[in-house]
Amino acid sequence: MRKETEVSLATDSSSCRAFAQRQGVGRLKHIETKYLWLPQCVKLGMLTMTGVATLLNVWDIGAKKLSKLRRSFLMLLMHGRGGLR
């Protein structure tokens, strides 16, 4: 028995969102064919892509040097979401 699920992918990368919304590769160079499934899934409505605002991007904790206040705020956001996923 198969169940239908809604899939939403959140990213802070505007270039990733732009790539996913493309119809074909256009002027892109050096793209591996194994990544072409993403625009196809978006086009078919199998998944949606949303953006993550910089202010709310909890993954910045592992990627950027942040002030203590900023780290505390992001940790609070993570705690409110039930921890890391």
N, C-alpha and C positions, 0 to 999 in steps of 0.2 A: 504494500500500500504506500503510495507516494503522497507526500504532503507538500503543498506549495508554501514557500516562505518568502517574505519580503527581505531583500538585502539592501542595506544602505552602507556605503563606504564613505567615511569622513577622512579628509586629508587637509593638511595646511599648505599643500603645494598647488599653487595656481597653474603651474605648467602641467601637472598631472591631470587636473580637472580639464584643462584645455585639450590635452591629448585624448582623454576619454570621450569628449564631446565631438571629436573630429569625424568626418565622413571620409575614410581612406587616409593614407599617410601624407598626402599633399606634398609639402616641401621638406618634410622631415628627412633627415639623413641618418644612416647607421642605426636604424631601429631593428631589433631582432624580431623575427616573425612570431616568436613565442609570446610576445606582449600584445599582439593584435587582438587577443580575445577580449580585452577590456573595453575598447570602443564598441565591439560587436555586442557585448552584453548590455551596455548602456543603450545602444540603438534598439535592441530587441525588448527593452524594458525589464530585463532580468535583474538589474540592479540600478540604484541611483547613487549619485555622488553629491556630497555636500562639503562645504568648506568649514574649517575650524578657525574661529577668530583668534588672532594672536594673543589677545588678553586671556582667553580661556584654554589655550593649548598646554595641557598638563605635560605633554611629552617634551616640552622645552627643558624640563628639569634634567633630563639626561643628555641634552644636546647643547646647552648654552651655559655660560657662566652668569648666574643670577644673583641679585641682592638677596639678603636674608628675608626682607619683606616680601619680595616676589616669590621666593621659594615657599614661604609660609602660606601665602595665598593659594598657590598651586597645590600644595599638600592638602589644604582645606578643601579644595575642589575635588581632589582624588578621594578624600575621606568621605565626602558627601555622596560620591558615586559608588561607594562600596569597595574602594580600593582599586588597585591596578587590575586591568583586564588583559 
